[in-house]
Amino acid sequence: MTPSVLQSVAVPTPAQTRLGGSGRHLRTVLGLLGLLGAWCLPVHGAEPKSRVATTSDSSRTSKPDSDAVLLPPFLVEHESLPTWRYVRVAGMEILTRCSTSLTSELVSQFHSLHALLEVIVPARHQFRTDVPFVYVFIDQLSEDARAREMLELQRDGETTLERNRTGATASSAPRYELLPNFRFWDQDSVAVYFMANPFERGGLALSPGYVRFLLEHRTPALPRWYIEGVLDLYDQTLFVPPPIKGLDMFESIAASRLDPVGENLVKLLPLVWINPEVTKTLTEAAADRFDQKMLQNKATPFPLADVMRQPPPDRNSPAYARWRATAALFLRLLLTPPDHPLTWQFAGGTSERALEQWIQVACEADSPPEEAFARCFGRDFREADRVLRDQLPVLLHRKTPRILRPDQVEKLPEAELQLATESEISRAKGTLSRLEIAYVREVAPQLTETYVRRARVTLRKAYANGDRNPRLLAELGLCECDAGDDDAAKPFLEAAVLAGAVHPRVYYEAARLRFRPKKPGAIRSPLSPKETARVLEPIRLGSTQEPRLAESFELAAQVWLASAATPDEADLAFLLDGTRRYPRRPRLLLGTALVFAAQGRVAEASRLVDRGMTLTQDADERARFLRLHLVLQGQR
């Protein structure tokens, strides 16, 4: 940020900024105020934000050391190990060393789990990507010992290095444990590593962190109350996909997430209101004292108008749990038709259609009107509040789960495991290794280069033998971006764009590097129309793929603000589409508002500024919104 630019300019009055609405003059005013330059910060690579979703293993004979650093294992190559096999089916790329039957059951259950998730979260409300999900399955008996041996060797080497550099003792050196099962993701990719124990029964599960990822990365962005309500509800569900024969499971979610009996159903467990203690207190209360107990325990449902039209309370405040529980209670009532009070009148005839219409309204407005809620559900907020209060004691006293079944679970198309080619092995293992980099950088920075080298070696093996598969080129380029080597990334990214790789982040990174100054810190001259078109070309190509990244929209705004060219209606519509998909991203709102303001489009810019000022928590960002607001006031 450049607060000095902002601080050196006095805030103008509306009279001082009234220049007759000319886009050219307005752009001059914005430049004088430092708004254009202050927003156009140096362009950095998109942060991958990889996260581990599951880090437990019930096959351990003892619990992992709580102080240990959890790291992804090495995928060792050795002639004594089973060969890799590969199949691509239903949006999944599977690389496996497990038996055919076990691999088939694993793939089937992952598929069933996602189908069951759609019972409470329709697919249209989930993250969608055109990049296949990568699954790597390992037989624990053949892989575990060698992976641990490699990790021990690495640990010893790093301990020695740290001791020589800092004088640290062996007892103070980091202790490492393996992540047996994990899921990593970035803006457009997901990779799963699963180590199967063929001698233990069990099943799989979707971690709450992964479900949050699916909700938070969906575009257009879902309202916060819906995301948190679904997650609260998910904590009170039991998914029952077809059981897997002889397979270990994720320990941290075994007890609460899977049922060993039954197939393809969701059990909606008895309601837990706010927390188990409050639930117990209210359940034991006499009927005539229920309301009193609610008030004493500050357990009254939150007003729905505040849940759905206001920002959530502070996450650390007692009110947050009540706010979240109210959102979940509302969704629970809509999920279970026998619980629908007769007073509901659903638009479209079903609760699912009514909720879909309401979410669509909520995605387009930060404070959706009560009239729209009434159209969707047949009652206003106050009447809906009364329904929630009336139904709360009923649900608290219901001790049997509700059984929900998907309309159908589509069968996977027939596919046959084949011996994996060198290209398939490099792509799948390389994707997994690349996504590990950001996680390792966060938890064990001293090992980052080790994991970067491993990802490079894995990806470049096929490349060195002449493979130019677009996905491989894409992963090579993104690997260098994640390693922080833009110069090495650029030729791979350009080749991937030319080859039409299906990988949205590739197109953002390619445009970012085209826009990057030739020399760091150099003062940039305005881009010519030809230069502007060249920088924006990858973004336009990538906009045909899902997901459409927020970073791409922000970069496009930045390019237009640095350009001598004038955006046409299609260019402006593209930016507005970004604000529709990411309506709660202040930086995107500010950049788009500046582009519209620079073109003299005061009304559109003002709407974006008004929305941004209600969202941003950053003082410098808010100051820019305020300066732009005052400039635009002078043009009305």
C-alpha positions as CSV (number, residue, x, y, z in Angstrom):
1,M,0.0,0.0,0.0
2,T,1.0,3.6,-0.5
3,P,-0.6,5.6,2.3
4,S,1.8,8.5,1.7
5,V,0.1,9.1,-1.6
6,L,-3.2,9.3,0.1
7,Q,-2.0,11.4,3.0
8,S,-0.4,14.0,0.7
9,V,-3.7,15.0,-0.9
10,A,-6.4,17.0,0.8
11,V,-10.0,15.6,0.6
12,P,-11.8,17.7,-1.9
13,T,-15.3,19.1,-1.5
14,P,-18.0,18.2,-4.0
15,A,-17.7,21.7,-5.5
16,Q,-14.0,21.3,-6.1
17,T,-14.6,18.1,-8.0
18,R,-17.5,19.2,-10.2
19,L,-16.0,19.2,-13.7
20,G,-19.0,18.6,-15.9
21,G,-18.9,14.8,-16.0
22,S,-16.3,14.4,-18.7
23,G,-14.6,10.9,-18.4
24,R,-11.3,12.4,-19.4
25,H,-11.5,15.2,-16.8
26,L,-12.8,12.8,-14.1
27,R,-9.8,10.5,-14.8
28,T,-7.5,13.5,-14.3
29,V,-9.1,14.3,-10.9
30,L,-8.8,10.7,-9.8
31,G,-5.1,10.7,-10.8
32,L,-4.5,13.9,-8.9
33,L,-6.1,12.4,-5.8
34,G,-3.8,9.4,-6.0
35,L,-6.6,7.0,-6.3
36,L,-5.6,5.4,-9.6
37,G,-2.0,4.9,-8.6
38,A,-2.7,3.9,-5.0
39,W,-5.0,1.1,-6.2
40,C,-2.7,-0.2,-8.8
41,L,-0.4,-1.9,-6.4
42,P,2.4,-4.2,-7.6
43,V,1.0,-7.4,-9.1
44,H,1.9,-10.5,-7.3
45,G,1.0,-14.1,-8.0
46,A,-2.2,-15.5,-6.8
47,E,-1.7,-17.1,-3.4
48,P,-2.6,-20.8,-3.8
49,K,-4.0,-20.9,-0.2
50,S,-3.7,-24.7,-0.2
51,R,-5.2,-26.2,2.9
52,V,-5.1,-29.6,4.4
53,A,-8.6,-30.9,5.1
54,T,-7.9,-34.1,7.0
55,T,-4.9,-34.9,9.1
56,S,-5.8,-38.0,11.2
57,D,-5.2,-41.7,10.8
58,S,-7.1,-44.3,12.9
59,S,-4.6,-47.0,11.9
60,R,-1.9,-45.4,14.1
61,T,-1.0,-47.5,17.2
62,S,-0.6,-44.2,19.1
63,K,-1.7,-40.7,18.7
64,P,0.6,-38.4,16.8
65,D,2.7,-36.0,18.8
66,S,0.7,-32.9,19.3
67,D,3.9,-30.8,18.9
68,A,4.9,-32.6,15.7
69,V,4.8,-30.9,12.3
70,L,2.4,-32.8,10.0
71,L,3.9,-33.2,6.5
72,P,2.8,-34.9,3.3
73,P,4.7,-38.2,2.7
74,F,7.0,-38.8,-0.2
75,L,5.6,-40.9,-3.0
76,V,8.6,-43.3,-3.3
77,E,9.3,-45.0,-6.6
78,H,10.9,-48.5,-6.3
79,E,10.8,-51.6,-8.5
80,S,9.4,-53.6,-5.6
81,L,6.3,-51.5,-5.4
82,P,3.1,-52.1,-7.4
83,T,2.9,-50.2,-10.7
84,W,0.8,-47.1,-11.0
85,R,-2.6,-47.5,-12.8
86,Y,-4.8,-44.6,-14.1
87,V,-8.3,-43.9,-15.1
88,R,-10.3,-40.7,-15.8
89,V,-14.0,-40.8,-15.0
90,A,-16.8,-38.4,-13.9
91,G,-14.5,-35.4,-13.5
92,M,-11.9,-37.4,-11.6
93,E,-8.4,-38.4,-12.5
94,I,-7.4,-41.4,-10.4
95,L,-3.8,-42.6,-10.0
96,T,-3.6,-45.8,-7.9
97,R,-1.4,-48.5,-6.5
98,C,-4.3,-50.2,-4.8
99,S,-6.0,-53.3,-6.2
100,T,-8.7,-53.0,-8.9
101,S,-11.5,-53.9,-6.5
102,L,-10.3,-51.5,-3.7
103,T,-9.8,-48.7,-6.2
104,S,-13.3,-49.2,-7.7
105,E,-14.8,-49.1,-4.2
106,L,-12.9,-46.0,-3.2
107,V,-13.9,-44.1,-6.4
108,S,-17.6,-45.2,-5.9
109,Q,-17.7,-44.0,-2.4
110,F,-16.1,-40.6,-3.1
111,H,-18.7,-40.3,-5.8
112,S,-21.6,-41.3,-3.5
113,L,-20.4,-38.9,-0.8
114,H,-20.7,-36.0,-3.1
115,A,-24.1,-37.2,-4.2
116,L,-25.2,-37.3,-0.6
117,L,-23.9,-33.9,0.0
118,E,-26.3,-32.6,-2.6
119,V,-29.1,-33.7,-0.4
120,I,-28.3,-30.7,1.9
121,V,-26.3,-28.5,-0.6
122,P,-27.5,-28.7,-4.2
123,A,-24.7,-28.9,-6.8
124,R,-25.5,-25.5,-8.1
125,H,-24.5,-24.1,-4.7
126,Q,-21.1,-25.7,-4.7
127,F,-17.7,-24.8,-6.1
128,R,-17.4,-25.9,-9.7
129,T,-14.2,-26.3,-11.7
130,D,-13.4,-27.6,-15.2
131,V,-10.1,-29.0,-13.9
132,P,-10.5,-32.7,-12.9
133,F,-10.2,-33.6,-9.3
134,V,-7.0,-35.6,-8.8
135,Y,-7.1,-38.7,-6.5
136,V,-3.9,-40.6,-5.5
137,F,-4.6,-43.9,-3.8
138,I,-1.8,-45.8,-2.0
139,D,-1.8,-49.3,-0.4
140,Q,-0.5,-48.7,3.1
141,L,1.3,-52.0,3.3
142,S,3.4,-51.3,0.2
143,E,4.1,-47.6,0.7
144,D,4.1,-46.6,4.4
145,A,7.4,-48.0,5.5
146,R,9.3,-46.4,2.5
147,A,7.6,-43.1,2.9
148,R,8.5,-43.0,6.6
149,E,12.1,-44.0,5.8
150,M,12.4,-41.1,3.4
151,L,10.8,-38.7,5.9
152,E,13.3,-39.9,8.6
153,L,16.2,-39.2,6.3
154,Q,14.9,-35.8,5.5
155,R,14.3,-35.0,9.1
156,D,17.8,-36.0,10.1
157,G,19.3,-33.9,7.4
158,E,17.3,-30.8,8.3
159,T,17.9,-31.3,12.0
160,T,21.7,-31.4,11.3
161,L,21.5,-28.4,9.1
162,E,19.5,-26.4,11.7
163,R,21.9,-27.4,14.5
164,N,24.9,-26.4,12.5
165,R,23.4,-23.0,11.6
166,T,21.8,-22.0,14.9
167,G,23.4,-24.2,17.6
168,A,20.0,-25.8,18.3
169,T,20.0,-29.1,20.1
170,A,18.4,-32.3,18.8
171,S,15.7,-32.1,21.4
172,S,14.7,-28.6,20.1
173,A,14.6,-29.6,16.5
174,P,11.3,-29.9,14.7
175,R,9.5,-33.3,15.0
176,Y,7.7,-34.5,11.9
177,E,4.7,-36.8,11.4
178,L,3.1,-38.0,8.2
179,L,-0.3,-36.9,6.9
180,P,-1.8,-40.3,6.0
181,N,-4.9,-38.9,4.3
182,F,-5.3,-35.3,3.1
183,R,-6.9,-33.0,0.6
184,F,-5.3,-29.9,-0.8
185,W,-6.8,-27.2,-3.0
186,D,-6.1,-23.8,-4.6
187,Q,-8.3,-21.5,-6.7
188,D,-9.2,-24.1,-9.4
189,S,-7.7,-27.4,-8.4
190,V,-8.3,-30.2,-5.8
191,A,-6.1,-33.1,-5.1
192,V,-6.7,-36.0,-2.6
193,Y,-4.1,-38.4,-1.2
194,F,-5.5,-41.5,0.5
195,M,-3.6,-44.3,2.1
196,A,-5.7,-47.4,2.4
197,N,-5.3,-50.1,5.0
198,P,-6.8,-53.3,3.5
199,F,-7.1,-55.0,6.9
200,E,-9.4,-52.5,8.6
201,R,-13.0,-51.9,7.9
202,G,-14.4,-48.4,7.7
203,G,-15.3,-45.8,5.2
204,L,-14.6,-42.3,4.0
205,A,-16.0,-38.8,4.8
206,L,-16.0,-35.3,3.5
207,S,-14.4,-33.1,6.1
208,P,-16.1,-29.9,7.3
209,G,-13.2,-27.9,6.0
210,Y,-13.7,-29.3,2.5
211,V,-17.4,-28.6,2.6
212,R,-16.6,-25.0,3.6
213,F,-14.3,-24.8,0.6
214,L,-17.0,-25.9,-1.7
215,L,-19.4,-23.3,-0.4
216,E,-17.0,-20.4,0.0
217,H,-15.5,-20.8,-3.5
218,R,-18.8,-21.0,-5.3
219,T,-19.6,-18.1,-7.7
220,P,-21.6,-16.0,-7.5
221,A,-20.7,-15.8,-3.8
222,L,-23.2,-17.3,-1.5
223,P,-24.6,-15.3,1.4
224,R,-22.7,-15.8,4.7
225,W,-25.8,-17.0,6.6
226,Y,-26.3,-19.8,4.1
227,I,-22.7,-21.0,4.3
228,E,-22.5,-21.0,8.1
229,G,-26.0,-22.4,8.4
230,V,-25.1,-25.3,6.1
231,L,-21.9,-26.0,8.0
232,D,-23.8,-26.0,11.3
233,L,-26.3,-28.4,9.8
234,Y,-23.5,-30.6,8.4
235,D,-22.1,-31.0,11.9
236,Q,-25.5,-32.7,12.8
237,T,-25.7,-35.1,9.9
238,L,-24.6,-38.7,9.3
239,F,-23.7,-39.7,5.7
240,V,-24.2,-43.3,4.9
241,P,-22.7,-44.2,1.5
242,P,-22.2,-47.8,0.4
243,P,-19.7,-49.4,2.9
244,I,-16.1,-50.1,1.7
245,K,-14.8,-53.6,2.5
246,G,-11.6,-53.6,4.4
247,L,-10.7,-50.0,4.4
248,D,-9.4,-47.7,7.2
249,M,-11.1,-44.3,7.7
250,F,-10.3,-40.7,8.8
251,E,-10.3,-41.0,12.6
252,S,-11.2,-37.4,13.5
253,I,-14.6,-37.7,11.8
254,A,-15.3,-41.5,12.2
255,A,-17.4,-41.3,15.3
256,S,-19.7,-38.5,14.2
257,R,-19.8,-38.7,10.5
258,L,-20.3,-42.3,9.3
259,D,-22.7,-45.1,10.1
260,P,-21.6,-48.7,9.5
261,V,-25.0,-49.9,8.3
262,G,-27.1,-48.8,5.4
263,E,-26.6,-47.3,2.0
264,N,-27.0,-43.9,0.2
265,L,-28.8,-42.0,2.8
266,V,-28.4,-38.9,5.1
267,K,-29.4,-39.0,8.7
268,L,-30.3,-35.6,10.0
269,L,-29.5,-36.1,13.7
270,P,-31.6,-34.7,16.6
271,L,-31.1,-30.9,16.9
272,V,-28.3,-29.5,18.9
273,W,-29.2,-25.9,19.7
274,I,-26.2,-23.6,20.0
275,N,-24.2,-26.2,22.1
276,P,-24.9,-29.4,24.0
277,E,-25.2,-27.6,27.4
278,V,-27.9,-25.2,26.2
279,T,-29.6,-28.1,24.4
280,K,-29.7,-30.2,27.6
281,T,-31.1,-27.3,29.6
282,L,-33.9,-26.5,27.2
283,T,-34.8,-30.1,26.6
284,E,-35.2,-30.7,30.3
285,A,-37.3,-27.5,30.8
286,A,-41.0,-27.9,31.5
287,A,-43.2,-26.7,28.6
288,D,-44.5,-23.7,30.5
289,R,-40.9,-22.6,31.4
290,F,-39.3,-23.1,28.0
291,D,-39.4,-19.5,26.9
292,Q,-38.1,-18.4,30.3
293,K,-35.2,-20.8,30.0
294,M,-34.4,-19.6,26.5
295,L,-34.2,-16.0,27.8
296,Q,-32.1,-17.0,30.8
297,N,-29.6,-18.8,28.6
298,K,-29.7,-16.2,25.8
299,A,-30.8,-18.9,23.5
300,T,-33.7,-17.2,21.7
301,P,-33.4,-17.6,17.9
302,F,-31.9,-14.6,16.2
303,P,-34.4,-12.4,14.2
304,L,-34.3,-13.8,10.6
305,A,-34.2,-10.2,9.3
306,D,-30.9,-9.7,11.1
307,V,-29.6,-13.1,10.1
308,M,-30.2,-12.6,6.4
309,R,-29.9,-8.8,5.9
310,Q,-27.1,-7.8,8.3
311,P,-23.4,-8.8,8.6
312,P,-22.9,-11.6,11.1
313,P,-21.8,-10.9,14.7
314,D,-18.2,-11.1,15.6
315,R,-17.1,-14.7,15.4
316,N,-15.8,-14.6,18.9
317,S,-18.9,-13.2,20.5
318,P,-21.6,-15.3,22.2
319,A,-24.2,-13.9,19.7
320,Y,-22.4,-15.6,16.8
321,A,-23.3,-19.1,17.8
322,R,-26.9,-18.1,18.2
323,W,-26.8,-16.4,14.8
324,R,-25.3,-19.5,13.1
325,A,-27.7,-21.9,14.9
326,T,-30.7,-19.8,13.7
327,A,-29.6,-20.0,10.1
328,A,-29.2,-23.8,10.5
329,L,-32.6,-24.1,12.1
330,F,-34.2,-22.3,9.2
331,L,-32.5,-24.7,6.7
332,R,-33.4,-27.7,8.8
333,L,-37.1,-26.9,8.6
334,L,-36.9,-26.5,4.8
335,L,-35.1,-29.8,4.4
336,T,-37.6,-32.0,6.2
337,P,-41.1,-31.8,4.5
338,P,-43.0,-33.3,7.5
339,D,-41.8,-30.4,9.6
340,H,-43.1,-27.8,7.2
341,P,-45.7,-25.7,9.1
342,L,-48.9,-25.3,7.1
343,T,-48.3,-21.5,7.1
344,W,-45.4,-21.8,4.6
345,Q,-46.4,-21.0,1.1
346,F,-43.5,-21.8,-1.1
347,A,-42.8,-20.1,-4.4
348,G,-42.6,-22.7,-7.1
349,G,-44.5,-25.2,-4.9
350,T,-41.5,-26.7,-3.0
351,S,-39.1,-25.5,-0.2
352,E,-36.1,-26.2,-2.5
353,R,-37.4,-23.9,-5.2
354,A,-38.3,-21.2,-2.7
355,L,-34.9,-21.4,-1.1
356,E,-33.2,-21.3,-4.5
357,Q,-35.1,-18.1,-5.5
358,W,-34.3,-16.5,-2.1
359,I,-30.6,-17.3,-2.4
360,Q,-30.5,-15.9,-5.9
361,V,-31.9,-12.6,-4.5
362,A,-29.5,-12.7,-1.5
363,C,-26.5,-13.2,-3.9
364,E,-27.4,-10.0,-5.7
365,A,-28.1,-7.7,-2.8
366,D,-26.3,-7.3,0.6
367,S,-29.6,-6.5,2.2
368,P,-32.3,-8.3,0.3
369,P,-35.8,-6.8,0.7
370,E,-38.4,-8.4,3.0
371,E,-40.9,-8.3,0.1
372,A,-38.7,-10.8,-1.8
373,F,-38.6,-13.1,1.3
374,A,-42.4,-13.0,1.5
375,R,-42.7,-13.8,-2.2
376,C,-40.5,-16.9,-1.7
377,F,-41.9,-18.3,1.5
378,G,-45.4,-16.8,1.8
379,R,-44.6,-15.0,5.1
380,D,-42.6,-12.0,6.2
381,F,-39.7,-12.2,8.6
382,R,-41.7,-11.7,11.8
383,E,-44.1,-14.5,10.9
384,A,-41.1,-16.7,10.0
385,D,-39.5,-15.9,13.3
386,R,-42.7,-17.1,15.1
387,V,-42.5,-20.4,13.2
388,L,-38.9,-21.0,14.2
389,R,-39.7,-20.3,17.9
390,D,-42.7,-22.6,17.8
391,Q,-40.8,-25.4,16.1
392,L,-37.6,-25.2,18.3
393,P,-39.0,-27.1,21.3
394,V,-40.6,-29.7,19.0
395,L,-37.3,-30.4,17.3
396,L,-35.4,-30.5,20.6
397,H,-37.7,-33.2,21.9
398,R,-37.4,-35.3,18.8
399,K,-34.9,-38.1,19.6
400,T,-35.0,-40.0,16.3
401,P,-33.0,-38.9,13.2
402,R,-34.7,-37.8,10.1
403,I,-33.8,-40.0,7.1
404,L,-33.1,-38.1,3.9
405,R,-32.4,-39.9,0.6
406,P,-31.1,-38.5,-2.7
407,D,-33.6,-38.7,-5.6
408,Q,-31.0,-40.9,-7.2
409,V,-27.2,-41.5,-7.2
410,E,-26.1,-41.6,-10.8
411,K,-24.0,-44.6,-11.6
412,L,-20.5,-44.0,-12.6
413,P,-19.8,-44.6,-16.3
414,E,-17.9,-47.8,-17.1
415,A,-14.2,-47.2,-17.1
416,E,-11.2,-49.5,-17.0
417,L,-8.0,-49.1,-15.1
418,Q,-5.0,-49.0,-17.4
419,L,-1.3,-49.0,-16.7
420,A,-0.4,-45.4,-16.2
421,T,1.7,-43.6,-18.7
422,E,4.6,-41.5,-17.7
423,S,2.6,-38.4,-18.6
424,E,-0.3,-39.5,-16.4
425,I,2.0,-40.2,-13.5
426,S,3.8,-36.9,-13.8
427,R,0.5,-34.9,-14.1
428,A,-1.3,-36.5,-11.2
429,K,1.6,-36.8,-8.8
430,G,2.9,-33.4,-9.9
431,T,-0.4,-31.7,-9.2
432,L,-0.5,-33.3,-5.7
433,S,3.1,-32.3,-5.0
434,R,2.5,-28.7,-6.3
435,L,-0.5,-28.2,-4.1
436,E,1.6,-29.4,-1.1
437,I,4.1,-26.5,-1.5
438,A,2.0,-23.7,0.1
439,Y,1.0,-26.0,3.0
440,V,4.7,-26.9,3.7
441,R,5.7,-23.3,3.4
442,E,3.3,-22.5,6.2
443,V,4.0,-25.3,8.6
444,A,7.7,-26.1,7.9
445,P,9.3,-23.3,5.9
446,Q,12.7,-24.9,6.2
447,L,11.5,-27.8,4.1
448,T,9.8,-25.7,1.3
449,E,12.7,-26.1,-1.1
450,T,12.7,-29.8,-0.6
451,Y,9.1,-30.1,-1.6
452,V,9.5,-27.6,-4.5
453,R,12.4,-29.8,-5.9
454,R,10.3,-32.9,-5.6
455,A,7.4,-31.3,-7.5
456,R,9.8,-30.1,-10.2
457,V,11.4,-33.5,-10.6
458,T,8.0,-35.2,-10.8
459,L,6.6,-32.8,-13.4
460,R,9.7,-32.5,-15.5
461,K,10.3,-36.2,-15.9
462,A,7.7,-36.5,-18.6
463,Y,8.5,-33.1,-20.0
464,A,12.1,-34.1,-20.4
465,N,11.0,-37.0,-22.5
466,G,9.1,-34.8,-24.9
467,D,5.6,-34.7,-23.4
468,R,3.8,-31.5,-24.1
469,N,0.4,-32.3,-22.8
470,P,-1.4,-29.0,-22.0
471,R,-2.2,-30.1,-18.4
472,L,1.4,-30.9,-17.9
473,L,2.5,-27.6,-19.2
474,A,0.0,-25.9,-17.0
475,E,1.2,-27.7,-13.9
476,L,4.8,-26.9,-14.7
477,G,4.0,-23.2,-14.9
478,L,1.9,-23.1,-11.8
479,C,4.6,-25.0,-9.9
480,E,7.1,-22.3,-10.7
481,C,4.6,-19.6,-9.7
482,D,4.0,-21.3,-6.3
483,A,7.8,-21.7,-5.9
484,G,8.1,-17.9,-6.5
485,D,10.1,-18.1,-9.8
486,D,8.1,-16.1,-12.3
487,D,10.8,-16.1,-14.9
488,A,10.8,-19.9,-15.0
489,A,7.0,-20.0,-15.0
490,K,6.5,-17.7,-17.9
491,P,7.5,-20.0,-20.9
492,F,5.4,-22.9,-19.4
493,L,2.4,-20.7,-18.9
494,E,2.6,-19.2,-22.4
495,A,2.9,-22.7,-23.9
496,A,-0.1,-23.9,-21.9
497,V,-2.2,-20.9,-23.0
498,L,-1.3,-21.5,-26.6
499,A,-2.2,-25.2,-26.2
500,G,-5.6,-24.3,-24.8
501,A,-5.0,-25.9,-21.3
502,V,-8.2,-26.3,-19.2
503,H,-6.9,-24.5,-16.1
504,P,-8.3,-21.1,-15.3
505,R,-5.5,-20.0,-13.0
506,V,-3.0,-20.5,-15.8
507,Y,-4.7,-17.7,-17.8
508,Y,-4.6,-15.4,-14.8
509,E,-0.9,-16.0,-14.1
510,A,0.0,-15.6,-17.8
511,A,-1.8,-12.3,-17.9
512,R,-0.1,-11.2,-14.7
513,L,3.3,-11.9,-16.1
514,R,2.6,-10.1,-19.3
515,F,1.5,-7.1,-17.2
516,R,4.5,-7.3,-14.9
517,P,7.0,-4.4,-15.4
518,K,10.2,-5.5,-17.1
519,K,12.2,-4.2,-14.2
520,P,10.9,-4.4,-10.6
521,G,9.9,-1.0,-9.3
522,A,10.1,0.7,-12.8
523,I,7.6,3.5,-13.5
524,R,5.1,2.2,-16.0
525,S,4.1,4.2,-19.0
526,P,0.4,4.0,-20.0
527,L,-0.2,0.8,-22.0
528,S,-1.0,1.3,-25.6
529,P,-4.1,-0.3,-27.1
530,K,-2.0,-3.1,-28.5
531,E,-0.2,-3.7,-25.2
532,T,-3.6,-3.7,-23.4
533,A,-5.0,-6.3,-25.8
534,R,-2.0,-8.5,-25.3
535,V,-2.2,-8.4,-21.5
536,L,-5.9,-9.0,-21.5
537,E,-5.9,-11.8,-24.1
538,P,-5.3,-14.7,-21.5
539,I,-7.9,-13.3,-19.2
540,R,-10.5,-13.3,-22.0
541,L,-9.5,-16.9,-23.1
542,G,-9.7,-18.1,-19.5
543,S,-13.1,-16.5,-18.9
544,T,-14.7,-19.4,-20.8
545,Q,-13.6,-21.8,-18.1
546,E,-14.8,-22.3,-14.5
547,P,-14.2,-21.0,-12.0
548,R,-13.8,-17.4,-13.1
549,L,-11.2,-16.2,-10.7
550,A,-11.6,-13.0,-8.7
551,E,-7.9,-12.3,-9.3
552,S,-8.6,-12.2,-13.1
553,F,-11.3,-9.6,-12.7
554,E,-9.1,-7.5,-10.4
555,L,-6.2,-7.7,-12.8
556,A,-8.4,-6.7,-15.7
557,A,-9.5,-3.6,-13.8
558,Q,-5.9,-2.8,-13.0
559,V,-4.9,-3.2,-16.6
560,W,-7.6,-0.7,-17.8
561,L,-6.5,1.8,-15.1
562,A,-3.0,1.6,-16.5
563,S,-4.0,1.8,-20.1
564,A,-4.3,4.7,-22.6
565,A,-7.1,2.7,-24.3
566,T,-10.8,3.0,-23.6
567,P,-12.7,-0.1,-22.5
568,D,-15.8,-0.8,-24.6
569,E,-19.2,-2.0,-23.3
570,A,-18.1,-5.6,-23.4
571,D,-15.1,-4.8,-21.3
572,L,-17.1,-3.0,-18.7
573,A,-19.7,-5.8,-18.7
574,F,-16.9,-8.2,-17.9
575,L,-15.9,-6.2,-14.9
576,L,-19.5,-5.9,-13.7
577,D,-19.8,-9.7,-14.0
578,G,-16.8,-10.0,-11.6
579,T,-18.6,-7.8,-9.0
580,R,-21.7,-10.0,-9.4
581,R,-19.7,-13.2,-8.8
582,Y,-17.7,-11.7,-6.0
583,P,-19.9,-9.0,-4.4
584,R,-18.1,-9.0,-1.1
585,R,-14.6,-8.4,-2.4
586,P,-13.8,-4.7,-1.6
587,R,-10.6,-4.6,-3.8
588,L,-12.6,-5.8,-6.9
589,L,-15.4,-3.3,-6.1
590,L,-12.9,-0.4,-5.8
591,G,-11.0,-1.3,-9.0
592,T,-14.2,-1.7,-11.0
593,A,-15.6,1.6,-9.6
594,L,-12.4,3.4,-10.6
595,V,-12.6,2.1,-14.1
596,F,-16.2,3.3,-14.4
597,A,-15.4,6.6,-12.8
598,A,-12.5,7.1,-15.2
599,Q,-15.0,6.7,-18.1
600,G,-17.4,9.2,-16.6
601,R,-19.9,6.4,-15.6
602,V,-20.8,8.0,-12.3
603,A,-24.0,6.1,-11.5
604,E,-22.4,2.6,-11.8
605,A,-19.3,3.7,-10.0
606,S,-21.4,5.2,-7.2
607,R,-23.3,2.0,-6.6
608,L,-20.0,0.0,-6.4
609,V,-18.5,2.5,-4.0
610,D,-21.6,2.5,-1.7
611,R,-21.4,-1.3,-1.5
612,G,-17.6,-1.3,-0.9
613,M,-17.9,1.2,1.9
614,T,-20.2,-1.1,3.8
615,L,-17.8,-4.0,3.5
616,T,-14.2,-2.9,3.9
617,Q,-12.5,-3.2,7.3
618,D,-9.2,-1.8,6.0
619,A,-8.5,1.8,6.9
620,D,-6.5,2.7,3.8
621,E,-9.0,1.0,1.5
622,R,-11.9,2.8,3.2
623,A,-10.0,6.1,2.7
624,R,-9.9,5.4,-1.0
625,F,-13.5,4.6,-1.1
626,L,-14.3,7.8,0.7
627,R,-12.2,9.9,-1.7
628,L,-13.9,8.3,-4.7
629,H,-17.3,8.8,-3.1
630,L,-16.6,12.6,-2.7
631,V,-15.4,12.9,-6.2
632,L,-18.5,11.1,-7.6
633,Q,-20.7,13.3,-5.5
634,G,-19.3,16.3,-7.3
635,Q,-20.3,14.8,-10.7
636,R,-23.9,14.2,-9.9
